[in-house]
Amino acid sequence: MKNVQKQKRANKSLPFFFRDEFKVSLIIILISVALLITTFTFDIVPPILNRGIQPATFPKALLVLIIIMTLFIYYLATKNPWKVEKKLPRSFFLTLSSFVIFVVVSKTLDFFLAISALSIFVSYCWGEKRLFYLFLVGIIFPIIVFIFFETILGLRFPPGIITNIYYS
Amino acid sequence: MDNLLLMLAPLFSSKLLLVLFFGTLFGLILGVLPGLGPTTGGALILPFTMTLDPLSAIVLLTSIYCAGTYGGAITAVLINTPGTPAAAATCLDGYPLAQKGEAGRALGMATVSSTVGGIFSVVILVFFAPILAQLAYEFGQPEYFALAIFGLTMLASIGEGSPIKNLIAGAFGILISTVGKDFMTSIDRFTFGINELTEGIGFIPVVVGLFAMSEMLTQSTLINQIFNRIALKAIKLPSKDDYKKTWKTILRSSGIGSFIGVLPAEGGTVASLIGYSEAKRFSKNPEEFGKGSIEGIAGAEAANNAATGGAMVPTLALGIPGSATTAVILTGLIIHGVRPGPDLFREQPDFLYGIFGAMLIANILFFIFGFFGAKIFARITLVPNKILWPMIFAVSVCGTYSLNQSIIDVWIMLFFGVLGFFMRRYGFSVVPVIIGLILGELVEGTLRQSLVIFDGNWLMFFTRPIALTFFILSLIALAFPLIRSKKFRKKL
């Protein structure tokens, strides 16, 4: 309890634009406004096809509601600041970047290779240095999962350099 | 009598018994592993259910739900980390009791109270779901709209964390459901020229992303965390003295859990917290709470397992999920072509009572598995995260891909993983997003159809007594956190 109060005090001592509540509220509002603008580009249906309301009306109402509620939580946070979150460790950013690597590799090279690369990378970054276990999580387990999904569900994985060899 | 026989049907089907056996086992493993749980597990296993008939598929999902909810207690007692959020309150007394060398007694009480709570809630389900379904015959589009709004406001008011943040998350969930072709006019919304988005954003990528992938990112911040594990010799059944101390608590928490479960919220999590605090309030020894009180364990565990049956009541009777896991079960029903609601009770009683019976058997099965196998299940927590999570990633990716064979779904899953991590970091619960997503189409569809019926006159909503009642209840639900915080401040 004391720690939370200390963290809250620490947050209050920061300029408002550095505080989490400001940054989070700003991001939500910016995204909501951008989406709200997008709703104006939706096609308008003629009255004969219009079912109650225009297709854009409902999302518009939701976005306005989200913006109002976000402003309200920011207002509440000015009175009762959020606690300061700990800085994220290096391992988090490495894991996050592995997601990006996964997307790039699965798009350009191979789906299986992407899973394999991410598994080895994450396991290594989280402290696994033993080769056998890296081999287990990066090669053996994904192969088992692939075969399992393919056999049970009759799934066909997207083409790629390794997947093509497997299917051929 | 006929219905009772229908409930016993799973006992006479070797296939269903096998499904129950594996579902309970899988649910227990998921429950034991911190960060995973019945919601993620159910979402991951959903593609596999396509190979099963509808009853077996739903039996599999419900057995995972029941066993997974209990499984969280094993980790809560032995390593002071709740296997599932619903077991958070169990840590408060389970771990201190285990530290005193009574881990077997703590787990014994958790197992018995979970089983009693679970069975109690199935009885509630059997009696109340048909009644609610009968009432639902009176519902038209405006009533369903008002009911969905009531569900979302309840989520905000009794869900965990800030009510306004829960409302934002719920509204965001509904917003996600609007992505794709408008189901009434076929107009593209938020597709940004991406063809794959015209079909909308699938439920599975969002659930797996928000639960499994965001948890993977959370675990990446905790890789240096050391758990103090307490060795378990054997589970002990509660003594006569323990039963005397706790039977009232177990019954009270079972009632609380079943009631909370019926309301659309975070089901077991909220139920266990309320069950725990009520156990403390009624206890003759409240000072023992937090130091290893056997009543605390009983109160929390009976309540969270009782919420499972409760949450199935609105799911089956109205098609409105009572928790995140029942949202997955609802998706399972829809995928298998089963439309929940009053007609289901009239047209397919064998299917429904088969589910009820299976839930009853699952509660007995996890008692047996828990009692004889807790020591083995506890060892699962010894699998290091650096091995476990890459494996979960591989299964999550393949599971998400398998439903539509779409790589875009996998990317959506990763996106929601990152989003879920930051939502949780800043106090936004991810459960309302799931409930909002599943209720989104219902909310918009019933609103628009109601406006067609009312010729665009919004005020006509208030001329329908049932709809008006739900709107008033929604207002009360919204005001409730405010009243609660004022009362709380006064107490301080």
Chai-1 contact restraints between the chains, C-beta under 6 A:
chainA,res_idxA,chainB,res_idxB,connection_type,confidence,min_distance_angstrom,max_distance_angstrom,comment,restraint_id
A,V24,B,Y426,contact,1.0,0.0,6.0,A-B,restraint_1
A,F42,B,I187,contact,1.0,0.0,6.0,A-B,restraint_2
A,F42,B,R189,contact,1.0,0.0,6.0,A-B,restraint_3
A,D43,B,I187,contact,1.0,0.0,6.0,A-B,restraint_4
A,V45,B,T185,contact,1.0,0.0,6.0,A-B,restraint_5
A,L49,B,T185,contact,1.0,0.0,6.0,A-B,restraint_6
A,R51,B,M184,contact,1.0,0.0,6.0,A-B,restraint_7
A,R51,B,R448,contact,1.0,0.0,6.0,A-B,restraint_8
A,R51,B,V452,contact,1.0,0.0,6.0,A-B,restraint_9
A,G52,B,R448,contact,1.0,0.0,6.0,A-B,restraint_10
A,G52,B,L451,contact,1.0,0.0,6.0,A-B,restraint_11
A,G52,B,V452,contact,1.0,0.0,6.0,A-B,restraint_12
A,I53,B,R448,contact,1.0,0.0,6.0,A-B,restraint_13
A,P55,B,D182,contact,1.0,0.0,6.0,A-B,restraint_14
A,P55,B,T185,contact,1.0,0.0,6.0,A-B,restraint_15
A,P55,B,I187,contact,1.0,0.0,6.0,A-B,restraint_16
A,F58,B,E444,contact,1.0,0.0,6.0,A-B,restraint_17
A,P59,B,T178,contact,1.0,0.0,6.0,A-B,restraint_18
A,L62,B,A171,contact,1.0,0.0,6.0,A-B,restraint_19
A,L62,B,I174,contact,1.0,0.0,6.0,A-B,restraint_20
A,L62,B,L175,contact,1.0,0.0,6.0,A-B,restraint_21
A,L65,B,A171,contact,1.0,0.0,6.0,A-B,restraint_22
A,I66,B,I168,contact,1.0,0.0,6.0,A-B,restraint_23
A,I66,B,A171,contact,1.0,0.0,6.0,A-B,restraint_24
A,M69,B,I164,contact,1.0,0.0,6.0,A-B,restraint_25
A,M69,B,L167,contact,1.0,0.0,6.0,A-B,restraint_26
A,M69,B,I168,contact,1.0,0.0,6.0,A-B,restraint_27
A,F72,B,I164,contact,1.0,0.0,6.0,A-B,restraint_28
A,I73,B,I164,contact,1.0,0.0,6.0,A-B,restraint_29
A,E85,B,R425,contact,1.0,0.0,6.0,A-B,restraint_30
A,P89,B,T221,contact,1.0,0.0,6.0,A-B,restraint_31
A,S91,B,S220,contact,1.0,0.0,6.0,A-B,restraint_32
A,S91,B,I223,contact,1.0,0.0,6.0,A-B,restraint_33
A,F92,B,S220,contact,1.0,0.0,6.0,A-B,restraint_34
A,F92,B,T221,contact,1.0,0.0,6.0,A-B,restraint_35
A,T95,B,L217,contact,1.0,0.0,6.0,A-B,restraint_36
A,T95,B,S220,contact,1.0,0.0,6.0,A-B,restraint_37
A,F99,B,L414,contact,1.0,0.0,6.0,A-B,restraint_38
A,V103,B,W411,contact,1.0,0.0,6.0,A-B,restraint_39
A,I115,B,A394,contact,1.0,0.0,6.0,A-B,restraint_40
A,I115,B,V397,contact,1.0,0.0,6.0,A-B,restraint_41
A,S119,B,P390,contact,1.0,0.0,6.0,A-B,restraint_42
A,V122,B,P390,contact,1.0,0.0,6.0,A-B,restraint_43
A,S123,B,K386,contact,1.0,0.0,6.0,A-B,restraint_44
A,S123,B,P390,contact,1.0,0.0,6.0,A-B,restraint_45
A,W126,B,I223,contact,1.0,0.0,6.0,A-B,restraint_46
A,W126,B,K386,contact,1.0,0.0,6.0,A-B,restraint_47
A,G127,B,K386,contact,1.0,0.0,6.0,A-B,restraint_48
A,E128,B,K386,contact,1.0,0.0,6.0,A-B,restraint_49
A,Y133,B,I387,contact,1.0,0.0,6.0,A-B,restraint_50
A,V137,B,I387,contact,1.0,0.0,6.0,A-B,restraint_51
A,V137,B,P390,contact,1.0,0.0,6.0,A-B,restraint_52
A,V137,B,M391,contact,1.0,0.0,6.0,A-B,restraint_53
A,F141,B,M391,contact,1.0,0.0,6.0,A-B,restraint_54
A,F141,B,A394,contact,1.0,0.0,6.0,A-B,restraint_55
A,P142,B,A394,contact,1.0,0.0,6.0,A-B,restraint_56
A,V145,B,A394,contact,1.0,0.0,6.0,A-B,restraint_57
A,V145,B,V395,contact,1.0,0.0,6.0,A-B,restraint_58
A,V145,B,C398,contact,1.0,0.0,6.0,A-B,restraint_59
A,F149,B,C398,contact,1.0,0.0,6.0,A-B,restraint_60
A,F149,B,S402,contact,1.0,0.0,6.0,A-B,restraint_61
A,L153,B,S402,contact,1.0,0.0,6.0,A-B,restraint_62
A,L155,B,S402,contact,1.0,0.0,6.0,A-B,restraint_63
A,P158,B,I407,contact,1.0,0.0,6.0,A-B,restraint_64
